[in-house]
Amino acid sequence: MEPSTALIRRVEINSGKEQYILTLNSEDFSALYPGMVRYTLTVTEDEQTIAVFRTNSYEYSPLVPLSAEEISRRTADEWEREIRLNPMEFVLNHQQKLQKRAVPPPVDIVVIQGSPRAHGNCSILAGWAVEAAQDLGRHAQVIYPHDMDVHSCIGCYQCYNTGSCVFNDDMGTIIDAIRSTSLLVICSPVYTNTVPGGLKLLIDRCQAYHAERLLSGGITGQRGLIFSVAGREGEENFTCITRVISAFFRNLGITPVGEILVDRADAIRDIRTIPALEHHVREKVKHYLSMKETAEKKA
Ligand SMILES: Cc1cc2nc3c(=O)[nH]c(=O)nc-3n(C[C@H](O)[C@H](O)[C@H](O)COP(=O)(O)O)c2cc1C
């Protein structure tokens, strides 16, 4: 749903032969998040954007005595003063902040190996998924959250300004991969009934991708598979993990299409000894990758 937009301020600043236009808009995102308003301050020169500042009402926690509207108005005053004083300096100070990152090529299947144990049972599941994709001549990428630099989400809500996170760590690469794929497979052990910490960091930080989709629309038709291993016996060991990962998929517009849940791993030790499991995993992956192939051929 498109947010309703209102113009708060528009100022034309003439400096010699250049004309700068400063505008401050508000967008009401209440239909998506109760009370969320985003303020965007823009400066253009000859219809080219040279500076942008955004802030939203969710950034200001209950104990912070400021509001997004107040901050955006203050910044508008400040920018207007700076442009009138020295427009060239203003342009130089803001230009580099608008540079964009290069977008990598698409990946057919992204497998997130969520266990911190590099040679454990989730690693075996991830390996089978990758080999199944390679059998079809598909390009697979594996992500190991525990080996990557992923800061925890700090709930600053600044991703709802721009669609990207304030931290410049490995999450940019991870989100690029997730955005580019048609099939996302999460392989996770059950840790205290849910996902391990490293995987949870990744899940929370994907809120930036959720914000990006909300602000500029997102890819549709992506599918998600859950492969999980629990030490103990019984399906109830997967109750939380399947909920968490399904919620993660839905938050990103990814449809959860299936799961393979392997219990009793502590007793079994090596899940390669379970009859037909490898075949089951490979066939599931091939099935959803082939669906993509069919869709591509139809298109
Ligand atoms: C910190 C920790 C917490 C765990 N919590 C659970 C649990 O709540 N339920 C369960 O069934 N197994 C639990 N396990 C066992 C793992 O799910 C099991 O060993 C699994 O095979 C690990 O996957 P991996 O071989 O890919 O590392 C836990 C293991 C660890 C290390």
Ligand as a Chemical Component Dictionary entry (heavy atoms), coordinates in Angstrom:
data_LIG
# 
_chem_comp.id                   LIG 
_chem_comp.type                 NON-POLYMER 
_chem_comp.pdbx_formal_charge   0 
_chem_comp.three_letter_code    LIG 
# 
loop_
_chem_comp_atom.comp_id 
_chem_comp_atom.atom_id 
_chem_comp_atom.alt_atom_id 
_chem_comp_atom.type_symbol 
_chem_comp_atom.charge 
_chem_comp_atom.model_Cartn_x 
_chem_comp_atom.model_Cartn_y 
_chem_comp_atom.model_Cartn_z 
_chem_comp_atom.pdbx_ordinal 
LIG C1  C1  C 0 23.581 -25.202 23.088 1  
LIG C2  C2  C 0 22.792 -26.376 22.594 2  
LIG C3  C3  C 0 21.447 -26.413 22.811 3  
LIG C4  C4  C 0 20.695 -27.493 22.354 4  
LIG N1  N1  N 0 19.360 -27.496 22.585 5  
LIG C5  C5  C 0 18.604 -28.536 22.126 6  
LIG C6  C6  C 0 17.192 -28.542 22.337 7  
LIG O1  O1  O 0 16.619 -27.645 22.921 8  
LIG N2  N2  N 0 16.488 -29.585 21.842 9  
LIG C7  C7  C 0 17.074 -30.628 21.167 10 
LIG O2  O2  O 0 16.394 -31.535 20.739 11 
LIG N3  N3  N 0 18.431 -30.616 20.926 12 
LIG C8  C8  C 0 19.199 -29.607 21.386 13 
LIG N4  N4  N 0 20.559 -29.594 21.147 14 
LIG C9  C9  C 0 21.173 -30.679 20.349 15 
LIG C10 C10 C 0 21.371 -30.291 18.867 16 
LIG O3  O3  O 0 20.155 -29.897 18.283 17 
LIG C11 C11 C 0 21.944 -31.461 18.066 18 
LIG O4  O4  O 0 23.175 -31.861 18.637 19 
LIG C12 C12 C 0 22.164 -31.176 16.594 20 
LIG O5  O5  O 0 22.523 -32.331 15.929 21 
LIG C13 C13 C 0 23.254 -30.177 16.345 22 
LIG O6  O6  O 0 23.366 -29.927 14.961 23 
LIG P1  P1  P 0 24.791 -29.879 14.231 24 
LIG O7  O7  O 0 25.311 -31.279 14.201 25 
LIG O8  O8  O 0 24.490 -29.392 12.855 26 
LIG O9  O9  O 0 25.652 -28.952 14.983 27 
LIG C14 C14 C 0 21.332 -28.545 21.625 28 
LIG C15 C15 C 0 22.717 -28.483 21.396 29 
LIG C16 C16 C 0 23.455 -27.422 21.887 30 
LIG C17 C17 C 0 24.938 -27.378 21.611 31 
# 
loop_
_chem_comp_bond.comp_id 
_chem_comp_bond.atom_id_1 
_chem_comp_bond.atom_id_2 
_chem_comp_bond.value_order 
_chem_comp_bond.pdbx_ordinal 
LIG C1  C2  SING 1  
LIG C2  C3  SING 2  
LIG C2  C16 DOUB 3  
LIG C3  C4  DOUB 4  
LIG C4  N1  SING 5  
LIG C4  C14 SING 6  
LIG N1  C5  DOUB 7  
LIG C5  C6  SING 8  
LIG C5  C8  SING 9  
LIG C6  O1  DOUB 10 
LIG C6  N2  SING 11 
LIG N2  C7  SING 12 
LIG C7  O2  DOUB 13 
LIG C7  N3  SING 14 
LIG N3  C8  DOUB 15 
LIG C8  N4  SING 16 
LIG N4  C9  SING 17 
LIG N4  C14 SING 18 
LIG C9  C10 SING 19 
LIG C10 O3  SING 20 
LIG C10 C11 SING 21 
LIG C11 O4  SING 22 
LIG C11 C12 SING 23 
LIG C12 O5  SING 24 
LIG C12 C13 SING 25 
LIG C13 O6  SING 26 
LIG O6  P1  SING 27 
LIG P1  O7  DOUB 28 
LIG P1  O8  SING 29 
LIG P1  O9  SING 30 
LIG C14 C15 DOUB 31 
LIG C15 C16 SING 32 
LIG C16 C17 SING 33 
# 
